Amino acid sequence: MSESIICVADDVGARVWLERVLESEWNLEFLSSTDLSRVSRLVQATGAPVVLVAIDENDANRALKVFAAIQKACPNSQLIGVAHRLSQDLLLSIMRAGARDCLVTGVDADTARDRIRRIADSASQAPTSAPSASRGDITLVVSASSLVDTRFFCQNFVAELNEYQAGKTILAVDSNSEANRTFYFDNLSRLTLDELISRGDSIDRSLVETALEEYREGLRLLSGEISSELLKGDASADLYITISQLATLFDHMVIRVDAAHTGEWLRAIGANVSRIITVTHPVVDQVQATETLLHEMNEWLAPECPRYIAVDGYEKRASLSLSDIEKTLDHKCDLALPLEWRYRLDAMNAGLPISNLLHKSTYHRNMGGFIRKCCAAGETRRKFTFKRAAV
């Protein structure tokens, strides 16, 4: 059974009741009924077996339209109504519209969980009309401080990952960058992530091949300027939908998240993250901030989601040792990267991975070893092959 349930509710009272009654059992994804296309796309993206729809007895037609839209887009999803008051005529209308049950907020608090669980269990056992597209890995790269250059880290992580996963398709996303840059790479893609989100239509193979630059064979780049507005409320549902659609088209997505938006990204897509890498400097205040962030992650990430710690700019002779950092974080430091400032500058200014420089560095060797360790297990199968560009 899916751990998430979609709740379509404009009424604050209905949302509060659902949170109180159900949140200990499921992750609730709330959105309003004002955009039926968004509702349908979110249900499709999540594959949610159950959708709860709040009903305003003074405007029941709105809920009936939501039922119809969801049934048309996702016939395998089971619909349940939620109402403050319920007449016999309204109940009949809801059932005719496809609802399997209807919960009354003042009456059904004690039985709601069991009734939803039974419907969700029956939905998971029912045959589906068509198999859903498999989803590739999603790696989130975050930090607890804006001083950490996760942009440079990701630049080299995706380049090394591309070498390690030869034959796989990878999408590298810089969620807060200029339109013509992804990390420190030049990016000639025709669309940005925020534009993809605002389009609201389906993202398919043809669009990706046409609009997203292939930096290397199998590696495509996507930049974006994701503001706080795109990470809140119903807009976050659009982000979830877009990331879910992209994840079905690639074997691996790597998303760099700006430190100011880490919590909002985790709330939006945390349940679907395959692994998360937290980058920090060997500086006391950053390590302490990272400790706080690691605790906050537990609310949004699945328990089985691997968490990795990368210490960037590490010096062996420094007063803060790896063992000190590990003791503070209560977590192993999985990767230590040396500063090697000269090589960093050359790689940044040239817009190249550090592995492309003439002098092979310790940074490059350590990054390669880390990727072989953290990405060896649970690799997804390839879903399709992009066409090679004509030469």
Helices and strands as residue ranges (DSSP letters): E 4-8, H 12-22, E 27-31, H 36-46, E 50-55, H 60-73, E 78-83, H 88-96, E 99-104, H 112-125, E 137-143, H 150-164, E 170-174, E 181-182, E 185-186, H 193-199, H 205-211, E 214-216, E 219-223, G 228-231, H 233-247, E 252-256, G 259-261, H 262-269, G 270-272, E 275-280, H 284-297, E 307-312, H 322-329, E 335-337, H 341-350, G 354-356, H 362-374
